[in-house]
Amino acid sequence: MRGAPGGSFGWMRPLDGVNDDVAATDEPVRPPLEPVVAARDLTKRFGSFTAVDGVSFAIERGEAFGFLGPNGAGKTSTMRMVACLSPVSSGTLRVLGMDPATDGARIRGRLGVVPQEDTLDLELTVRDNLYLYGRYFDIPKRVVRGRVEELLDFAQLTERGDDQVDKLSGGMKRRLTIARALVSEPELVILDEPTTGLDPQARHLLWDRLYRLKQRGVTLVITTHYMDEAEQLCDRLVVMDGGRIAAEGSPQSLIDEWSAREVVELRFGADENAAVGEQLSGYAPRVEVLPDRVLLYADDGDDVMHAVHAAGWRPESALVRRSSLEDVFLRLTGRSLVD
């Protein structure tokens, strides 16, 4: 591998742009590139049930775009249509400038897909899993061998290349699954819950690998239940609920629109939170009472905390924290458990 740590695949070129160290020229301005994925009024029905209800969005080249939502929100059905694995019921969808209804095979040849469950061949070695997958795409043997070694380095699995997959940890298997999705040099990589079930160290290593891909101009489409993961990886995202898009934007813009800068968490005891919460309604622009705590949303949490104490309230515990994407998610989709 050449270049920066983690390798620099020849096929992963940075997006065209202006070099600040080079003087501007009089060359004509290039027209903007069309979105990698463009959906308008996209709908998916299963009989009388509507899983995706007229959603519209565009994913630009080189960005990481996230789909968030509770179970049954429609995000997986949307991803399957984008991956050309499920036909569109109505509306329009273009992936890499093509129509999945007529160009599904061509689109799939330019996609990389990382499923939620690893589908590796456990009895083969790490290296052979990559090599055989490359041969499925009719990549010449000499080319695929070189590409396999680059991907092993990228996934930090070079030393495990001759081990059987069954011997790998969960984090190693996920890195191998991502590396396998890159064998065909995809322009668009679709990742379904890429770090589910991994420990924090493995999650952070995968985040680093995905961030490196994005830096090299690969477009990422991600579903995740981890709000911190969405904040770390996604340039933009949509929150889906009931088959529709409830909100769209960058993580920070969604926090600015749907939450406050800080959140004060107060615990008064399970039997007192509801009653106390009503009396605290004037201390912050928004107050939310939960069974185990009271949340006060404000721009300055310390000021709210001081006001609460000055009024004589003595919670069992108190915390001021930064507002997060999880606060946005729960406000838009509710706190009821969805099976």
C-alpha positions as CSV (number, residue, x, y, z in Angstrom):
1,M,0.0,0.0,0.0
2,R,1.2,3.5,-0.7
3,G,0.5,6.9,0.8
4,A,-1.2,7.7,4.1
5,P,-1.8,5.1,6.8
6,G,-4.6,2.7,5.7
7,G,-3.5,2.9,2.0
8,S,-4.5,5.0,-0.9
9,F,-6.3,2.9,-3.5
10,G,-5.7,4.0,-7.0
11,W,-9.5,3.9,-7.7
12,M,-10.3,6.1,-4.7
13,R,-9.4,9.5,-6.1
14,P,-10.3,12.7,-4.2
15,L,-13.2,14.5,-5.7
16,D,-12.3,17.2,-8.2
17,G,-11.8,20.6,-6.5
18,V,-9.7,23.7,-6.4
19,N,-6.2,23.5,-5.0
20,D,-5.7,26.5,-2.7
21,D,-2.0,26.5,-3.7
22,V,-2.7,26.8,-7.4
23,A,-3.8,30.0,-9.0
24,A,-7.2,30.1,-10.5
25,T,-7.5,29.6,-14.3
26,D,-9.9,30.9,-16.9
27,E,-11.2,27.4,-17.6
28,P,-15.0,27.2,-17.9
29,V,-16.8,26.2,-14.7
30,R,-17.9,22.6,-14.8
31,P,-21.7,22.0,-14.4
32,P,-22.5,20.5,-11.0
33,L,-22.5,16.7,-10.9
34,E,-25.8,15.0,-10.7
35,P,-26.7,13.3,-7.4
36,V,-25.5,9.7,-6.9
37,V,-29.1,8.9,-5.6
38,A,-32.2,11.0,-6.4
39,A,-35.6,10.0,-5.2
40,R,-38.9,11.8,-5.7
41,D,-42.2,10.7,-4.1
42,L,-40.6,7.2,-3.7
43,T,-43.1,4.7,-2.4
44,K,-43.0,1.0,-1.5
45,R,-46.1,-1.0,-0.8
46,F,-46.5,-4.6,0.3
47,G,-50.1,-5.4,-0.5
48,S,-52.3,-2.9,1.4
49,F,-49.4,-1.8,3.6
50,T,-47.3,1.2,2.7
51,A,-43.8,0.9,4.0
52,V,-42.4,4.0,2.3
53,D,-44.8,6.8,1.7
54,G,-43.7,9.3,-0.9
55,V,-40.3,10.2,0.3
56,S,-37.9,12.6,-1.6
57,F,-34.2,13.0,-1.1
58,A,-30.9,13.4,-3.0
59,I,-27.5,12.0,-2.0
60,E,-24.6,13.9,-3.4
61,R,-21.3,12.4,-4.7
62,G,-18.8,11.9,-1.9
63,E,-21.0,12.5,1.1
64,A,-22.0,10.2,3.9
65,F,-25.8,10.1,4.1
66,G,-27.7,8.5,6.9
67,F,-31.2,7.0,7.4
68,L,-32.4,7.0,11.0
69,G,-35.7,5.8,12.3
70,P,-37.3,3.3,14.7
71,N,-38.1,-0.2,13.7
72,G,-40.8,-0.2,10.9
73,A,-40.0,3.4,9.9
74,G,-39.3,2.4,6.3
75,K,-35.6,3.0,6.2
76,T,-34.7,-0.6,5.3
77,S,-37.3,-0.7,2.6
78,T,-35.8,2.5,1.2
79,M,-32.3,1.1,1.3
80,R,-33.4,-2.0,-0.5
81,M,-34.8,0.0,-3.3
82,V,-31.6,2.1,-3.6
83,A,-29.6,-1.2,-3.7
84,C,-31.8,-2.4,-6.5
85,L,-33.0,-5.4,-4.4
86,S,-36.6,-4.4,-4.2
87,P,-38.7,-2.8,-7.0
88,V,-40.2,0.7,-6.6
89,S,-44.0,0.7,-6.2
90,S,-44.4,4.3,-7.4
91,G,-42.4,7.5,-7.7
92,T,-39.0,7.9,-9.3
93,L,-35.6,6.7,-8.3
94,R,-32.3,7.2,-10.0
95,V,-29.1,5.6,-8.8
96,L,-25.8,6.6,-10.5
97,G,-27.9,8.3,-13.1
98,M,-29.8,5.1,-14.0
99,D,-33.2,3.6,-13.4
100,P,-33.2,0.5,-11.2
101,A,-36.2,-0.8,-13.1
102,T,-34.2,-1.2,-16.3
103,D,-30.6,-0.9,-15.3
104,G,-30.6,-2.9,-12.0
105,A,-27.7,-5.2,-13.0
106,R,-25.5,-2.3,-14.2
107,I,-26.2,-0.4,-11.0
108,R,-25.5,-3.4,-8.7
109,G,-22.1,-3.8,-10.5
110,R,-21.1,-0.4,-9.3
111,L,-22.4,-0.8,-5.7
112,G,-20.8,-2.1,-2.6
113,V,-23.3,-3.5,0.0
114,V,-22.5,-4.2,3.7
115,P,-25.5,-6.2,5.1
116,Q,-26.4,-6.0,8.8
117,E,-25.5,-9.7,9.2
118,D,-22.1,-10.9,8.0
119,T,-22.4,-13.4,5.1
120,L,-18.8,-14.5,5.0
121,D,-17.6,-18.0,4.2
122,L,-16.4,-19.1,7.6
123,E,-14.4,-22.1,6.3
124,L,-12.3,-20.0,3.9
125,T,-9.4,-17.8,4.8
126,V,-9.7,-14.1,5.1
127,R,-7.7,-13.6,1.9
128,D,-9.7,-16.2,0.0
129,N,-13.0,-14.5,1.0
130,L,-11.9,-11.4,-0.8
131,Y,-10.3,-13.1,-3.7
132,L,-13.3,-15.2,-4.6
133,Y,-15.7,-12.3,-4.2
134,G,-13.5,-10.3,-6.7
135,R,-13.6,-13.2,-9.2
136,Y,-17.4,-13.1,-9.1
137,F,-17.0,-9.7,-10.7
138,D,-14.7,-11.2,-13.4
139,I,-11.8,-9.1,-12.2
140,P,-8.6,-10.6,-13.7
141,K,-6.7,-12.8,-11.3
142,R,-3.6,-10.6,-11.2
143,V,-5.6,-7.5,-10.6
144,V,-7.8,-9.0,-7.8
145,R,-4.7,-10.4,-6.0
146,G,-3.2,-6.9,-5.8
147,R,-6.5,-5.4,-4.7
148,V,-7.0,-8.0,-2.0
149,E,-3.6,-7.1,-0.4
150,E,-4.6,-3.4,-0.5
151,L,-7.9,-4.1,1.2
152,L,-6.4,-6.3,3.8
153,D,-4.1,-3.4,4.7
154,F,-7.0,-1.0,4.7
155,A,-9.0,-3.2,7.0
156,Q,-5.9,-3.9,9.2
157,L,-6.2,-7.6,8.6
158,T,-2.9,-8.3,6.8
159,E,-1.6,-10.4,9.6
160,R,-4.8,-12.5,9.7
161,G,-5.0,-13.0,5.9
162,D,-4.3,-16.8,6.1
163,D,-6.6,-17.4,9.1
164,Q,-10.0,-18.9,8.7
165,V,-12.8,-16.4,9.1
166,D,-14.4,-18.4,11.9
167,K,-11.4,-17.5,14.1
168,L,-11.9,-13.8,13.8
169,S,-13.5,-11.5,16.4
170,G,-16.8,-9.7,15.6
171,G,-15.0,-6.5,14.8
172,M,-12.6,-8.2,12.4
173,K,-15.4,-9.9,10.6
174,R,-17.2,-6.5,10.1
175,R,-14.0,-5.0,8.7
176,L,-13.6,-7.9,6.4
177,T,-17.2,-7.5,5.3
178,I,-16.6,-3.9,4.5
179,A,-13.4,-4.8,2.7
180,R,-15.2,-7.4,0.6
181,A,-17.8,-4.7,-0.4
182,L,-14.9,-2.6,-1.8
183,V,-13.4,-5.3,-4.1
184,S,-15.4,-4.2,-7.1
185,E,-14.3,-0.6,-6.7
186,P,-17.8,0.7,-6.0
187,E,-18.8,4.3,-6.4
188,L,-21.5,3.9,-3.8
189,V,-21.3,1.8,-0.6
190,I,-24.5,0.9,1.3
191,L,-24.0,0.0,5.0
192,D,-26.9,-1.5,7.0
193,E,-26.1,-1.1,10.8
194,P,-22.4,-1.5,10.2
195,T,-21.3,-1.6,13.9
196,T,-24.2,-3.3,15.6
197,G,-23.0,-5.6,18.4
198,L,-19.4,-4.4,18.4
199,D,-17.5,-3.1,21.5
200,P,-16.5,0.6,21.6
201,Q,-13.0,0.0,20.4
202,A,-14.1,-2.0,17.4
203,R,-16.8,0.6,16.6
204,H,-14.2,3.5,16.7
205,L,-11.9,1.6,14.4
206,L,-14.7,1.0,11.9
207,W,-15.6,4.7,12.1
208,D,-12.0,5.5,11.1
209,R,-12.1,3.1,8.2
210,L,-15.4,4.6,6.9
211,Y,-14.1,8.1,7.4
212,R,-11.1,7.3,5.2
213,L,-13.4,6.0,2.5
214,K,-15.4,9.2,2.6
215,Q,-12.2,11.3,2.3
216,R,-11.4,9.4,-0.9
217,G,-14.6,10.4,-2.5
218,V,-16.7,7.2,-2.0
219,T,-20.3,7.9,-1.3
220,L,-21.7,6.2,1.8
221,V,-25.3,5.4,2.6
222,I,-25.7,4.3,6.2
223,T,-28.5,3.1,8.5
224,T,-27.7,3.0,12.2
225,H,-29.4,2.9,15.6
226,Y,-26.4,4.6,17.2
227,M,-27.0,8.3,17.3
228,D,-23.4,9.1,18.2
229,E,-22.4,7.0,15.1
230,A,-24.7,9.2,12.9
231,E,-23.2,12.3,14.4
232,Q,-19.7,11.1,13.7
233,L,-20.1,9.7,10.2
234,C,-23.0,11.5,8.4
235,D,-22.7,14.8,6.5
236,R,-26.5,14.8,6.2
237,L,-29.3,12.4,7.2
238,V,-33.0,11.9,7.3
239,V,-35.1,10.8,10.2
240,M,-37.9,8.5,9.1
241,D,-41.1,7.7,11.0
242,G,-44.1,5.9,9.7
243,G,-42.7,5.6,6.2
244,R,-42.2,9.3,5.8
245,I,-39.3,11.7,6.3
246,A,-39.8,13.7,9.5
247,A,-36.7,15.8,9.2
248,E,-33.6,16.2,7.0
249,G,-30.3,18.0,7.4
250,S,-26.9,17.8,8.9
251,P,-26.6,16.5,12.5
252,Q,-25.9,19.9,13.9
253,S,-28.6,21.7,11.9
254,L,-31.2,19.1,13.2
255,I,-30.1,19.7,16.8
256,D,-30.3,23.5,16.3
257,E,-33.8,23.1,14.8
258,W,-35.4,20.5,17.0
259,S,-33.6,20.7,20.3
260,A,-31.7,23.3,22.4
261,R,-28.0,23.8,22.9
262,E,-28.0,22.1,26.3
263,V,-30.2,19.7,28.4
264,V,-30.5,19.6,32.2
265,E,-31.4,16.2,33.6
266,L,-32.9,16.2,37.0
267,R,-34.0,13.2,39.0
268,F,-36.4,13.6,42.0
269,G,-37.5,10.0,42.4
270,A,-40.0,7.9,40.4
271,D,-43.0,9.1,42.5
272,E,-42.1,12.8,42.3
273,N,-40.9,13.5,38.8
274,A,-44.3,14.0,37.2
275,A,-45.5,16.5,39.9
276,V,-42.2,18.4,40.1
277,G,-41.9,18.5,36.3
278,E,-45.1,20.5,36.0
279,Q,-43.8,23.1,38.5
280,L,-40.6,23.4,36.6
281,S,-42.3,24.3,33.3
282,G,-41.3,28.0,33.6
283,Y,-37.6,27.4,34.0
284,A,-36.8,26.4,30.4
285,P,-38.3,26.8,26.9
286,R,-39.2,23.1,26.9
287,V,-39.6,20.7,29.8
288,E,-40.1,16.9,29.2
289,V,-41.1,14.6,32.1
290,L,-40.0,11.0,31.9
291,P,-40.7,8.2,34.4
292,D,-37.2,8.4,35.8
293,R,-36.2,12.1,35.2
294,V,-37.1,15.6,34.1
295,L,-35.4,17.1,31.1
296,L,-35.1,20.9,30.7
297,Y,-34.0,22.1,27.3
298,A,-32.2,25.5,27.3
299,D,-29.4,27.4,25.6
300,D,-27.6,27.8,29.0
301,G,-28.0,24.7,31.2
302,D,-25.9,26.2,34.0
303,D,-28.3,29.1,34.3
304,V,-31.3,26.8,34.5
305,M,-29.5,24.7,37.1
306,H,-28.7,27.7,39.3
307,A,-32.3,28.9,39.0
308,V,-33.7,25.5,40.0
309,H,-31.4,25.4,43.1
310,A,-32.1,29.0,44.0
311,A,-35.9,28.2,44.0
312,G,-35.2,25.5,46.6
313,W,-35.5,22.4,44.5
314,R,-33.1,19.6,45.6
315,P,-33.0,16.8,43.0
316,E,-31.4,13.5,43.9
317,S,-29.1,13.9,40.9
318,A,-28.5,16.7,38.4
319,L,-26.6,16.8,35.1
320,V,-26.0,19.4,32.4
321,R,-25.0,18.0,29.0
322,R,-24.8,19.0,25.4
323,S,-27.9,18.4,23.3
324,S,-27.5,15.4,21.0
325,L,-29.0,13.8,17.9
326,E,-30.7,11.3,20.2
327,D,-32.8,14.2,21.7
328,V,-33.8,15.1,18.2
329,F,-34.6,11.5,17.3
330,L,-36.7,10.9,20.3
331,R,-38.6,14.2,19.9
332,L,-39.5,13.3,16.3
333,T,-40.3,9.6,16.7
334,G,-41.4,9.4,20.3
335,R,-40.2,7.4,23.2
336,S,-42.6,4.5,22.9
337,L,-40.9,1.1,22.2
338,V,-41.6,-0.1,18.7
339,D,-41.3,-3.9,18.1
